[in-house]
Amino acid sequence: MTQSSPQSFPRACIIGFPARHSRSPLIHRFWLREHGIAGDYDIAEVSPDDFPAFIRNLAAGGRVGANVTVPHKEAAFRLVDEATDTARALGAVNTLWFENGRLWGDNTDVAGFLANLDAGAPGWQEATPVATVLGAGGAARAVVYGLLARGVGRVVIVNRTLARAQALVDHFEGLSGGRIEAADWDGLARLLPDTALLVNTTSLGMHGQPPLPVDPDPMPDGAVVTDAVYVPLETPLLVAARRRGLRTVGGLGMLLHQAASGFARWFGVMPVVSQALQDHVVADLQEAAKGGKA
Ligand code: ATR
């Protein structure tokens, strides 16, 4: 666990278990340098047993806030004093900060997902009567909430374990007005010809994982395909979609965009997700891939 004496400059961290391969320090340190801010952002690998005490001591440990990742997002939600509407809707928190001595929690994965789509496929929303989301874990929860919040007319959650997809449908029942439904993998072939936006939130297609068994060919012209996986940067799903002439949006942007509002809360400046930042993180991913650590 990373814990040190209070220091005069603002410090944040990412708390996870494991967390040592997180790219978040790379992102926040880039922005700190860019804005000439004397601050820091590091990694705190904290076990679930130690997590509540770590959170209670966050300020005493010299931190102005933190990001929270797997497996702590739900526990963080239970530990905060105040939560944003988005965090409450998801029951999960990925960004912590202090306001008037109270610990606040937000879930910026939603804004990260939407900002990445807005940047990579402008106008996607107007052209999306039906969105299909692959997977039903924490990432899918943020994606589904974002799609519903943006008014997508029909969201279908496709998951290997149908009961998990159904649980997500039930979770958002009050919010969705009947706009979401669950399906299993066998139902996907029937859905694709109507799917204007396909989102992969499963780990399939990630380096070292099995491939994602989805062929985007039957999707309609003008459809958009996006993948939360960013190692590799261009997943086989995105390659196939591009070959089919569809618009594609890679997953790295979701990571970069979700980081921005945390930085603003801790360090007082809203940073920009620039090409220079992307190049910086991509160079690191490529370096890690060479060493077999991506
Ligand atoms: P996260 O919080 O990152 O979304 P997660 O909760 O572990 O991660 O969810 C991973 C998703 O990938 C799940 O939807 C999972 O399907 P199950 O709910 O059936 O487990 C999906 N997934 C992982 N490995 C898979 C595989 N080999 N085939 C199909 N789906 C898989």
Boltz pocket constraint, residues with backbone or C-beta under 6 A from the ligand:
constraints:
  - pocket:
      binder: B
      contacts: [[A, 134], [A, 135], [A, 136], [A, 137], [A, 138], [A, 139], [A, 140], [A, 158], [A, 159], [A, 160], [A, 161], [A, 164], [A, 201], [A, 202], [A, 203], [A, 204], [A, 210]]
      max_distance: 6.0
